[in-house]
Amino acid sequence: MAVSRHATITGVGSSLPPRLVPNTWFEAKIDTTDEWIRSRTGIEARHFADDGVVTSDLAVDAARIALRTAGVPAEQLDMIVCASVTGDTPFPATAVWVQEKLELSCPAFDVNAACAGFSYGLAAATAFVEAGMADTILLIGAEVFSRILDFTDRQTCVLFGDGAGATVIQANDRPGIEGTVLGADGTAAEILLVPAGGSREPASAQTVAASRHDIWMPNGREVFKRAVTEMAAACREVLEKNGHTPEDVDLLIPHQANARIMVAVAERLGIPLERAVVDVAEVGNTSAASIPIALDRAYRAGRMKEGDLVLFTSFGAGLTWGATAMRWTMPGVAA
Ligand SMILES: CC(C)(COP(=O)(O)OP(=O)(O)OC[C@H]1O[C@@H](n2cnc3c(N)ncnc32)[C@H](O)[C@@H]1OP(=O)(O)O)[C@@H](O)C(=O)NCCC(=O)NCCS
């Protein structure tokens, strides 16, 4: 569908809590090694929030930087969208806590698509802008995953970190965000989930004792395979729909789950690794926050210039996935 109003990213920011936890920290707790984690995931360390720090705290820090980068006062925001599965509270939405901390009164809601949350949020924000329902949207991905990790489960606890990334999405006269494709497969929901705390298994002493409020991933290998397949396919689809081929891509920014997954996606697409952002080493998998954090860090490292074709792709629990093609419209940062 041809649209006359476009959306683009005009500001980026990120926030990682200061406490950096190296792989060796886990060696004393579980049967694992720094070497195993590095070689299987590319992760060397991750940031964990201190007690008392909540998801909206990190979200607000990232948001303030994104707003400053965009040169947009917070009062100009028409809407706040937050992608998260580790919000401050089951409800209200973390976006509402962010709104309260920024002292605003605009609409605010969360997107729950796990590690694909940024893609789903970006599609929603783009559609709101293109439809003329908003001119300026704050889109955040924010997680405190350390609060839902079972530190006796070596398959999962070494993978995740805490952090937030934020973007300002604004109306533009030429296409920035060209398009997003989204996908989901609920038949595979049981391979990656938090089983309890909802209507299926309400919180009880038993659910807490059995760690059923933490992340469960009974088949990591299957998640790995599906991640590679779906992200590569979504990238091809969004590129084709917008008249591009993988050769046209200046920078691929995949969900930062595991370096091996990202390398496999880039290989499948034929995109050389120099044109991909693999920034998992000191961040870990920050779920919905991973793409905006990687985007902000790539921007500040001077990796994009105006007009570059940037490709985002994500994959997460649900299963859910997505890919976005955009022309970078923000001026580059001074080196
Ligand atoms: C979890 C993951 C890193 C495991 O790597 P893998 O190469 O597939 O390893 P396997 O699952 O086949 O396990 C190999 C062995 O390592 C062991 N292992 C698992 N975690 C370990 C750890 N932290 N330290 C040491 N050994 C570990 C397994 O128990 C298994 O042992 P076994 O052969 O005696 O049974 C990988 O499957 C993965 O990254 N999956 C995707 C996870 C993900 O990104 N989830 C979020 C998506 S948004």
The ligand as a MOL file (V3000), in Angstrom:
LIG
                    3D

  0  0  0     0  0            999 V3000
M  V30 BEGIN CTAB
M  V30 COUNTS 48 50 0 0 0
M  V30 BEGIN ATOM
M  V30 1 C 21.3350 -22.7100 24.6610 0
M  V30 2 C 22.4310 -22.9460 23.6160 0
M  V30 3 C 23.5200 -21.8960 23.7960 0
M  V30 4 C 23.0150 -24.3110 23.8120 0
M  V30 5 O 24.0490 -24.5250 22.8640 0
M  V30 6 P 24.1330 -25.8900 22.0240 0
M  V30 7 O 25.3870 -25.8330 21.2580 0
M  V30 8 O 22.8370 -26.0140 21.2710 0
M  V30 9 O 24.2420 -26.9360 23.1350 0
M  V30 10 P 23.2170 -28.1190 23.4900 0
M  V30 11 O 21.8960 -27.5570 23.9170 0
M  V30 12 O 23.2100 -29.0960 22.3760 0
M  V30 13 O 23.9500 -28.7010 24.7170 0
M  V30 14 C 25.2210 -29.3020 24.6070 0
M  V30 15 C 25.6770 -29.7140 25.9900 0
M  V30 16 O 26.0300 -28.5240 26.7220 0
M  V30 17 C 25.3680 -28.5330 27.9750 0
M  V30 18 N 25.1440 -27.1870 28.4310 0
M  V30 19 C 24.0370 -26.4210 28.2970 0
M  V30 20 N 24.2260 -25.2290 28.8830 0
M  V30 21 C 25.4760 -25.2460 29.3920 0
M  V30 22 C 26.2530 -24.3190 30.1050 0
M  V30 23 N 25.7960 -23.0940 30.4280 0
M  V30 24 N 27.5020 -24.6690 30.4550 0
M  V30 25 C 28.0050 -25.8690 30.1510 0
M  V30 26 N 27.3170 -26.8070 29.4900 0
M  V30 27 C 26.0690 -26.4950 29.1060 0
M  V30 28 C 24.0890 -29.2980 27.7150 0
M  V30 29 O 23.5650 -29.8030 28.9100 0
M  V30 30 C 24.5900 -30.4050 26.8000 0
M  V30 31 O 25.1840 -31.3930 27.5560 0
M  V30 32 P 25.0070 -32.9440 27.1770 0
M  V30 33 O 25.5890 -33.0640 25.7990 0
M  V30 34 O 25.7480 -33.6520 28.2550 0
M  V30 35 O 23.5210 -33.1790 27.2040 0
M  V30 36 C 21.8650 -22.8640 22.1830 0
M  V30 37 O 20.9990 -23.9440 21.9430 0
M  V30 38 C 21.1290 -21.6000 21.9380 0
M  V30 39 O 21.7100 -20.5350 21.9090 0
M  V30 40 N 19.8240 -21.6920 21.6820 0
M  V30 41 C 19.0130 -20.5150 21.4710 0
M  V30 42 C 18.7530 -19.8780 22.7980 0
M  V30 43 C 18.2110 -18.5030 22.6810 0
M  V30 44 O 18.8170 -17.6680 22.0680 0
M  V30 45 N 17.0550 -18.2930 23.3000 0
M  V30 46 C 16.4350 -17.0290 23.3060 0
M  V30 47 C 15.9010 -16.7710 21.9570 0
M  V30 48 S 15.2340 -15.1970 21.9000 0
M  V30 END ATOM
M  V30 BEGIN BOND
M  V30 1 1 1 2
M  V30 2 1 2 3
M  V30 3 1 2 4
M  V30 4 1 2 36
M  V30 5 1 4 5
M  V30 6 1 5 6
M  V30 7 2 6 7
M  V30 8 1 6 8
M  V30 9 1 6 9
M  V30 10 1 9 10
M  V30 11 2 10 11
M  V30 12 1 10 12
M  V30 13 1 10 13
M  V30 14 1 13 14
M  V30 15 1 14 15
M  V30 16 1 15 16
M  V30 17 1 15 30
M  V30 18 1 16 17
M  V30 19 1 17 18
M  V30 20 1 17 28
M  V30 21 1 18 19
M  V30 22 1 18 27
M  V30 23 2 19 20
M  V30 24 1 20 21
M  V30 25 1 21 22
M  V30 26 2 21 27
M  V30 27 1 22 23
M  V30 28 2 22 24
M  V30 29 1 24 25
M  V30 30 2 25 26
M  V30 31 1 26 27
M  V30 32 1 28 29
M  V30 33 1 28 30
M  V30 34 1 30 31
M  V30 35 1 31 32
M  V30 36 2 32 33
M  V30 37 1 32 34
M  V30 38 1 32 35
M  V30 39 1 36 37
M  V30 40 1 36 38
M  V30 41 2 38 39
M  V30 42 1 38 40
M  V30 43 1 40 41
M  V30 44 1 41 42
M  V30 45 1 42 43
M  V30 46 2 43 44
M  V30 47 1 43 45
M  V30 48 1 45 46
M  V30 49 1 46 47
M  V30 50 1 47 48
M  V30 END BOND
M  V30 END CTAB
M  END
